[in-house]
Structure formats: C-alpha cells, structure tokens
C-alpha cells in the first residue's frame, strides 16, 4: 500500500465539477509502469488544456510524478472469486476517491495517434466504442469510455447486488455495462473512425499482410490493442498466434513514448 500512496500528493487538491479526468487502471504484473508513463505522454501531447491523470492501481512504483495513483476500489465479490474482467466497474463508485467532473477512461495498452479533445466534446451521457466484431449487438468495447464521475453508481450497485447472475449472463464488464446503460437509454457510441482496432483495421488483409505494413486508418485518433498483440509486439512485428503473420509497424514508436 505504501507504493500506492507515493504519487497521491496531487489528489488532495480541490476537485471541481468541470474537471477533465483521464482515468486508467493497472493491476498485477502483466503491464509495467512504462505503459502508464507513455499513456500520460500521449495524452499530454494530444489533449489541450488542463486535465487530471489518475491511475487506479495496486502498485505505483516507477510511475511518473504527474500521475495521481489511487487504490482500486474493492469490487466486493465473494471470497475466492476472480475480479479479472470486472474491475473497471469500480470506476462507477458513487464517490471515487473524491474525484468530480468528466472522466475519460483509457486502457493502458492503447496508442493515441491524433488529438483527443473531441472525446470530451462529443455529445452524449455515456459514450463507448461500438464493438467491431459483432456490430449488430449493443455491446461496447470499454477500452475508451466517457462518463460523469459518480453519476452511474447504480451500475456498480446493480452488479454487486446480482453479481452471480451477472457473471453467469455476461462474459465481462463491458457486456454487462453496455446492457444496463442500453436499457436505461443512456448508451451511445463514438464515431466509428475515431477508435480503430489494430487487429481488425490496421493489419492489411491476407495475403497482403505479407508485403504491406500495418497502417493507421484515416480519421483514427486512438488505436486499440486487444487480443494477442500489444504495442511493443506490433512495433516488432510479433504475434503470439500461429499463421497470423504481420510486418513491423515502426510508426508506433512515433506515438507510443513518454
């Protein structure tokens, strides 16, 4: 816990209803502090004006001082049940460490390629990526979502009250979250071009992937890495699934840096 408190000095400053908060989450050892540090750098270069950058984490060691590191709230699952796949729901606490304002949640393994000002300006109560693989479903991809802090506490309360049923009915938090907010009439999606899937949109289709480099599609502001490839893998042309060849993407180094 001591490590978590190392970077909390800025968290004691006055909070305001018009704060813009970049929110992310890191737990365990899969991702090192460099992911947070590079995410902060990308946001700073691509978001005009003031913002707070908050990382909910179990370990703040190695994270740059500009980042406010705060503990991840307890999801309150019965003893022994894994929280993986559901932790993001804790961002909807009624009082998330006293934070106020509008939060833009970003996964830490994304690559920002253009200005993200519009993510705070686009109209809508709750905005999320529309899932690419099955666009006929309401499910959103929670790599990038925006909401007013404290406003959707009922989502977390509903999960805690019905967690056994929710875990049996939904694969993960983004499916549960999308379903609840869709039924409330509050779910909306980002413009389709803003968030591109590296897997689906940046890798050229077979067989051209053998001689064409991955690219950033027109209009893309954030590239999402899901599945088997993360930014350092894409940079070096690595995939961890057989028969899925991909060339190096050297342009990632231009964006994914502190």
Secondary structure, DSSP 8 states (H G I E B T S, - for coil): -HHHHTT-GGGGS---TT-EEEEEEE-SSSS-HHHHHHHHHHHHHH--S--EEEEEES--TT--TTSEEE--------TT---TTTGGGGGG-SSSTT--SEEEEE-TT-EE-S--THHHHS--SEEEEE-STTTTS--EEEEEEEEETTTTHHHHHHHHHSHHHHHHH-SSHHHHHHHHHHHTT-EEE--TTTEEEIIIIIS--TTGGGTS-----TT-SEEE--SS--HHHHHHT--SSTT------TTHHHHS--
